Amino acid sequence: MNEKKLSEFWNHRVEKQYKHYLGTEFDKKHEKYVDDLTNNFFNHIDFSDIDIALDWGCGGGVGSSLLANHGEVVCLDISEQSLTSCRNLLEKNGQKIKSEILLNNLTDFSIDFEIDLIFCASVVQHFPSLEYWNSVVEHWRKINPEWIAIQTRHGEENKDNEEEYFQDTKNYILALYLTSEEVLGKFSDHYELKYHKLNDDKYSMYEYFVFKKKH
Ligand SMILES: C[S@@+](CC[C@H](N)C(=O)[O-])C[C@H]1O[C@@H](n2cnc3c(N)ncnc32)[C@H](O)[C@@H]1O
């Protein structure tokens, strides 16, 4: 997988409303999206445990801004445009970003902070392959946060889209399906499941998971 192509495609081929940038057609969905994040993530996380959150795939910053209400936030994305858009939103809201990470290549990923929460909303479905998902999970497990909140695109079987990935936006936007067992199995040794929800929005089946480290 050519990871440079991932960010190029996102920057130049994907329409702005899919990027969750405020000030675009995404505005119409913003309020409902905040409700979804609140009901499926924020209401199930104990933020007294959390000093620093890592927003993996921060996009236009909707999640980062909500996270910044509870503590410090590190924003990561493969797209410089997304990081800029996220920075602008938080500045506008009078909030600060602790650190920004432009992820050029998964193998070079490193982080200088202890992370208490990994937050990843509307991103895993854009991953190009099961192999890529496995590598991201390895990084998340090394980070070893107290909490993990992720949303995935649900499938009856695991299915990636590597062959057709760059052919058009839809293939890219809805690329990776994961079963519930796939996600639960990745974390169940060290984490307990605090919340789990499968949502069918008639476009796709989205699945939410909130995990807390076992002690
Ligand atoms: C639909 S937006 C979601 C943004 C934000 N998480 C939210 O909930 O509003 C998807 C973001 O994920 C980023 N992204 C896509 N593929 C990624 C990858 N492999 N790793 C990290 N971020 C990725 C895109 O650049 C984009 O900013």
The ligand as an SDF file (V2000), in Angstrom:
LIG
                    3D

 27 29  0  0  0  0  0  0  0  0999 V2000
  -14.8920   11.3240    7.8200 C   0  0  0  0  0  0  0  0  0  0  0  0
  -13.5190   12.1370    8.5180 S   0  0  0  0  0  0  0  0  0  0  0  0
  -13.8270   11.8630   10.2590 C   0  0  0  0  0  0  0  0  0  0  0  0
  -13.2610   12.9370   11.0590 C   0  0  0  0  0  0  0  0  0  0  0  0
  -13.5050   12.9040   12.5570 C   0  0  0  0  0  0  0  0  0  0  0  0
  -12.9420   11.7390   13.1810 N   0  0  0  0  0  0  0  0  0  0  0  0
  -14.9690   13.0220   12.8850 C   0  0  0  0  0  0  0  0  0  0  0  0
  -15.4800   12.1190   13.5320 O   0  0  0  0  0  0  0  0  0  0  0  0
  -15.5720   14.0100   12.5050 O   0  0  0  0  0  0  0  0  0  0  0  0
  -12.2070   10.9880    8.2220 C   0  0  0  0  0  0  0  0  0  0  0  0
  -10.8180   11.5100    8.5220 C   0  0  0  0  0  0  0  0  0  0  0  0
   -9.9640   10.3650    8.5790 O   0  0  0  0  0  0  0  0  0  0  0  0
   -8.7790   10.6510    7.8970 C   0  0  0  0  0  0  0  0  0  0  0  0
   -8.2200    9.3910    7.4540 N   0  0  0  0  0  0  0  0  0  0  0  0
   -8.5230    8.6820    6.3530 C   0  0  0  0  0  0  0  0  0  0  0  0
   -7.7680    7.5890    6.2970 N   0  0  0  0  0  0  0  0  0  0  0  0
   -6.9860    7.5960    7.4090 C   0  0  0  0  0  0  0  0  0  0  0  0
   -5.9860    6.7290    7.9180 C   0  0  0  0  0  0  0  0  0  0  0  0
   -5.6210    5.6630    7.2540 N   0  0  0  0  0  0  0  0  0  0  0  0
   -5.4040    7.0570    9.0800 N   0  0  0  0  0  0  0  0  0  0  0  0
   -5.7420    8.1870    9.7620 C   0  0  0  0  0  0  0  0  0  0  0  0
   -6.6610    9.0510    9.3100 N   0  0  0  0  0  0  0  0  0  0  0  0
   -7.2750    8.7550    8.1500 C   0  0  0  0  0  0  0  0  0  0  0  0
   -9.1660   11.5720    6.7680 C   0  0  0  0  0  0  0  0  0  0  0  0
   -8.0650   12.3170    6.3260 O   0  0  0  0  0  0  0  0  0  0  0  0
  -10.2350   12.4190    7.4430 C   0  0  0  0  0  0  0  0  0  0  0  0
   -9.6740   13.5660    8.0020 O   0  0  0  0  0  0  0  0  0  0  0  0
  1  2  1  0
  2  3  1  0
  2 10  1  0
  3  4  1  0
  4  5  1  0
  5  6  1  0
  5  7  1  0
  7  8  2  0
  7  9  1  0
 10 11  1  0
 11 12  1  0
 11 26  1  0
 12 13  1  0
 13 14  1  0
 13 24  1  0
 14 15  1  0
 14 23  1  0
 15 16  2  0
 16 17  1  0
 17 18  1  0
 17 23  2  0
 18 19  1  0
 18 20  2  0
 20 21  1  0
 21 22  2  0
 22 23  1  0
 24 25  1  0
 24 26  1  0
 26 27  1  0
M  CHG  2   2   1   9  -1
M  END
$$$$
